[in-house]
Amino acid sequence: MFGLKKSTTEIDKEQLELIQNAQKRIKQKKRLYFHFVLFLIGSIFFIILNLFLGFGENFKVLDTDWFVFAILAWLFLLLYHTFNVFVTHKFMGKKWEERQLEKLVSKQKNRIVKLKQSVSETKSKSNFEPKTPNNITIIAAVAENNVIGKDNKLIWHLSDDLKRFKLLTNGHHIIMGRKTFESFPKPLPNRIHIVITRQNNYKVPNGVIVVNTLKDALNIVKDDKQPFIIGGGEIYKQALSIADTIELTRVHKTFSGDTFFPEIDKSIWKETSNIFNEKNSMNDYDFSFITYAKK
């Protein structure tokens, strides 16, 4: 369900974006210069056409030669062009975008601080029972023999499965074990990551929350209408008894691996949806999207 780590390029994403922005600004200024030169030549042409060649000399608007209005209209377009290149870029350009991003990041950090405080308060109350979220959902991609990975890597590539994972989990909390988190090149956007690990002082990027147990993770996501549990094998096994829904991508092939999804007890889980998909240029194997609900 997740891709492999990508090798870094010589120019990182931020540097490339700065270069592209600079190239765009150069093109804008070139077009403005061309517009200005054309305006000067065109204005002189209009004047010569009317005053010296007599073209439209009897045509006036409000007792004013027609070419005066033509030049004023063209001047307005030139000023508008200048405004777009210099003024708009200044107030809503790269720096403006960075300020807006800083505000959003600041809000997110404040939210994370509050969530961490909630975790600390939960740990201090030994008899506290967490409020169960509305719909705890397990999401996984699983081979026919229940293999989900090998050497902390995904064995297959299914583009449609990645798109479905993004669509379902977007905007929600995603709960995972440490190894699953370490399989990501970087945290996934627009999701709050909760990592379960026994390691003390486990280092994570800003915005990622670390807990020691699945119970602690559930305390944090109690206000999320649909938090997702995304792996790995041991976390899936613990979560199966408390989950309400399973969103399973069944890959119709067997693989050798070292991480497995637990068996789904059909006396407890009812299949509510099953959509078969044939392999194609974007998906290496036949697969099915299957939804289970707890009876």
Beta strands, then each sheet from edge to edge (+ up, - down):
strand 1: 60-61
strand 2: 64-65
strand 3: 137-143
strand 4: 147-149
strand 5: 173-177
strand 6: 192-196
strand 7: 209-211
strand 8: 228-229
strand 9: 245-251
strand 10: 259-260
strand 11: 269-277
strand 12: 287-294
sheet 1: 1+ 2-
sheet 2: 7+ 6+ 5+ 8+ 3+ 9+ 12- 11+
sheet 3: 4+ 10-
end
